[in-house]
């Protein structure tokens, strides 16, 4: 199994686009990218638009190569939603969050537009809604969680799916926008499966007074020895994310705790976090 982190907030756009290469084919989880419409009262900067165009090209290239596409929820930075992106679903097996249960109104509408209005359901090889299910594909197993809160318990932002890919007893988990397991339901689910490699959206510390939630600390404390933790997305919208990252690293020096950009050998680009400074320049 090989993990390739294609686009994340640490790379300059809102995204968690992740590719898992297995013996049974290439799995693309949440192949989307977008920009915050407003941050600090400013629209996206020209540099953000340029980088988004480059990264979308990278995502589209990987989408063509993919055998399976997974959509954990219907926020636009997590799936291909633009009209011209319809083509990338053609002939793919699509595993998606159920748009008919445990979903908020805006995401239900977006799912309807994607599958019905854009008629994606007619061009895919197979479309399955996979909440709380297990799928065996020859030598690999896909475990889809029950719907988990998009952040805090009871949030109005809806629900997401966590996805676990198991091959040769190695567990890779994509915990989507559970935001550092702020909700104990998410925390308990992740720790119970005990992944070897975890990709998760970190807590939005820039919105909550700048402190790390207790459950994020419990998550790090409870992970298996020598596992890999990619904590990114909302986390990298905080200019001061590094002090939180360093604190987590001190808690568990035996783990690899890092951002997607660093893991892939790229320079960190917090363009959204520094949008105010970009515009002032």
C-alpha positions in Angstrom: 0.0 0.0 0.0 1.3 3.5 -0.9 -0.3 6.7 0.4 0.0 9.9 -1.7 -1.3 13.1 -0.3 -2.4 15.2 -3.3 -3.8 18.4 -2.0 -4.2 19.8 1.5 -4.4 23.1 3.3 -0.7 22.9 4.1 -0.2 22.9 0.3 -2.2 26.1 -0.1 -5.9 25.2 -0.8 -8.8 23.7 1.1 -8.6 20.0 0.4 -7.8 16.6 1.8 -7.4 14.8 -1.5 -5.7 11.5 -0.8 -4.7 8.6 -3.1 -4.3 5.0 -1.8 -2.5 2.7 -4.2 -3.3 -1.0 -3.5 -2.8 -4.3 -5.3 -6.5 -4.1 -6.3 -6.3 -0.6 -7.9 -6.0 3.1 -7.1 -8.5 4.6 -4.6 -9.0 8.3 -4.6 -10.5 9.7 -1.4 -12.2 13.1 -1.5 -10.8 14.4 -4.8 -11.8 18.0 -4.3 -10.2 21.4 -3.7 -11.7 24.8 -3.2 -10.9 28.2 -1.6 -12.5 30.0 1.3 -14.9 32.6 -0.3 -14.0 35.1 2.5 -11.3 35.2 5.1 -10.4 38.3 7.2 -13.0 40.1 5.1 -11.0 39.4 1.9 -11.8 37.3 -1.2 -9.2 34.8 -2.4 -5.9 36.4 -3.5 -4.6 35.9 -7.1 -1.9 33.6 -5.7 -4.6 31.3 -4.3 -6.4 31.1 -7.6 -3.2 30.3 -9.4 -2.3 27.6 -7.0 -5.8 26.2 -7.1 -5.7 25.8 -10.8 -2.4 23.9 -10.6 -3.6 21.6 -7.8 -6.9 20.9 -9.6 -4.8 19.8 -12.6 -3.0 17.4 -10.3 -6.3 16.1 -8.9 -7.8 15.6 -12.3 -4.8 13.7 -13.5 -5.0 11.3 -10.5 -8.8 11.0 -11.0 -8.3 9.7 -14.5 -5.9 7.1 -13.2 -8.2 6.0 -10.3 -10.3 2.9 -10.2 -12.4 3.9 -7.2 -13.5 7.3 -6.0 -14.7 7.8 -2.4 -16.8 10.9 -1.2 -16.9 11.2 2.6 -19.3 14.1 2.5 -20.5 16.9 0.2 -18.6 20.0 1.1 -17.1 21.3 -2.1 -13.5 20.9 -1.0 -14.1 17.2 -0.8 -15.5 16.1 -4.2 -15.5 17.1 -7.9 -18.5 19.4 -8.2 -17.8 21.7 -11.1 -19.8 20.9 -14.4 -16.6 20.3 -16.3 -15.4 17.8 -13.7 -18.3 15.4 -14.3 -16.1 13.5 -16.8 -13.7 12.3 -14.1 -16.4 10.1 -12.6 -17.0 8.2 -15.9 -16.4 4.5 -15.6 -15.4 4.7 -11.9 -16.7 2.8 -8.9 -18.0 5.5 -6.6 -18.5 4.9 -2.9 -20.2 7.8 -1.3 -21.9 9.2 1.8 -25.6 8.4 1.8 -27.5 11.6 0.8 -30.8 10.3 2.2 -29.9 9.8 5.9 -27.8 11.6 8.5 -27.1 14.6 6.3 -27.9 18.3 6.5 -29.9 20.2 4.0 -27.2 21.9 2.0 -25.2 18.7 1.5 -28.4 16.8 0.5 -29.0 19.3 -2.2 -25.4 19.2 -3.4 -25.5 15.4 -3.6 -28.8 15.6 -5.6 -27.1 18.1 -8.0 -24.1 15.8 -8.4 -25.9 12.5 -9.0 -29.2 13.7 -10.6 -28.8 17.1 -12.2 -25.2 16.4 -13.4 -26.3 12.9 -14.0 -23.1 11.4 -12.6 -25.0 8.3 -11.5 -25.5 7.3 -15.2 -21.8 7.5 -16.2 -20.2 5.7 -13.3 -19.4 2.0 -13.4 -21.1 1.6 -10.0 -22.5 3.9 -7.3 -22.9 2.7 -3.7 -23.9 4.6 -0.6 -21.7 3.0 2.0 -22.5 4.4 5.5 -21.6 1.9 8.2 -20.5 -0.9 5.7 -17.7 -3.2 4.9 -16.6 -4.0 1.4 -14.2 -6.7 0.4 -12.3 -6.2 -2.9 -10.3 -9.4 -3.2 -7.2 -8.9 -1.0 -8.3 -5.5 0.4 -11.0 -4.5 2.8 -12.7 -1.1 3.0 -14.4 -0.2 6.3 -16.8 2.8 6.2 -17.8 4.3 9.5 -21.3 5.2 10.6 -21.9 8.9 10.0 -19.6 10.9 12.4 -20.1 14.6 13.3 -18.3 17.1 11.2 -16.4 18.4 14.2 -18.3 18.9 17.5 -21.1 16.6 18.6 -24.4 18.0 17.4 -22.8 20.3 14.9 -25.0 21.9 12.2 -22.3 21.2 9.6 -23.6 17.6 9.2 -21.9 14.2 9.2 -18.9 12.6 7.5 -17.6 9.1 6.9 -14.3 7.8 8.0 -12.7 5.3 5.6 -10.3 2.5 6.5 -8.3 0.6 3.9 -6.8 -2.7 5.1 -4.2 -4.5 3.0 -1.7 -7.2 4.3 -2.9 -6.3 7.9 -1.8 -2.7 7.4 -4.6 -0.2 8.3 -4.8 3.2 6.7 -7.6 5.4 8.0 -8.9 8.7 6.4 -10.9 10.3 9.2 -12.1 13.2 7.1 -13.5 16.3 8.7 -13.9 14.9 12.2 -11.6 17.8 13.3 -9.2 16.1 15.6 -12.0 13.9 17.0 -13.6 16.8 18.9 -16.6 14.6 19.4 -16.1 11.6 21.6 -18.0 9.4 19.1 -15.3 10.1 16.5 -12.5 9.6 19.0 -13.8 6.2 20.2 -14.3 5.0 16.6 -10.8 5.9 15.5 -9.1 4.4 18.6 -11.1 1.2 18.3 -9.8 0.6 14.8 -6.3 1.5 15.8 -4.9 2.6 12.4 -1.2 2.3 11.4 -1.5 5.5 9.3 -4.2 8.2 10.1 -5.1 11.2 8.0 -7.4 13.6 9.8 -8.6 17.1 9.7 -7.1 18.9 12.8 -9.2 21.0 15.1 -10.1 24.5 13.9 -8.0 26.2 16.7 -8.3 29.5 14.8 -12.0 29.5 15.7 -12.0 28.2 19.3 -9.7 30.5 21.2 -6.5 29.0 20.1 -6.4 25.9 22.4 -6.2 22.2 21.6 -9.3 20.3 22.4 -8.9 17.6 25.0 -10.0 14.9 22.6 -7.3 15.7 20.2 -4.8 15.2 22.9 -6.5 11.9 23.8 -6.3 10.8 20.2 -2.6 11.3 20.1 -2.1 9.6 23.4 -4.2 6.6 22.3 -2.7 5.9 18.9 -0.7 2.7 18.3 3.1 2.9 18.7 5.1 4.1 15.8 2.1 5.0 13.7 1.9 8.0 11.3 -0.5 10.9 12.0 -1.2 13.5 9.2 -3.1 16.3 10.9 -4.0 19.1 8.5 -6.9 20.9 6.8 -8.7 23.1 9.4 -5.6 22.9 11.6 -3.5 24.7 9.0 -5.9 27.7 8.9 -4.3 28.8 12.2 -1.2 30.9 11.8 -0.1 29.4 15.2 -0.6 25.8 14.3 3.0 24.9 14.8 3.0 25.5 18.5 0.1 23.0 18.8 1.9 20.5 16.5 5.0 20.7 18.6 3.0 20.1 21.8 1.5 17.0 20.2 4.9 15.8 19.2 6.2 16.1 22.7 3.3 14.0 24.0 4.2 11.1 21.6 7.8 11.3 20.4 7.4 7.7 19.0 4.9 8.8 16.5 5.3 10.6 13.2 3.1 13.6 13.5 3.2 16.0 10.6 1.4 17.9 7.9 0.5 16.6 4.4 3.0 19.0 2.8 5.9 17.9 5.0 5.1 14.2 4.5 5.2 14.7 0.8 8.4 16.8 0.9 6.8 20.1 0.0 7.1 23.5 1.5 4.2 24.5 3.7 2.0 27.2 2.1 -0.6 28.6 4.5 -2.1 31.0 1.9 -5.6 31.2 3.5 -4.2 31.8 7.0 -2.1 34.6 5.6 -4.6 36.1 3.2 -4.8 39.4 5.0 -1.0 39.8 4.6 -1.2 38.8 0.9 -3.7 41.5 0.2 -1.9 44.1 2.3 1.2 43.4 0.2 
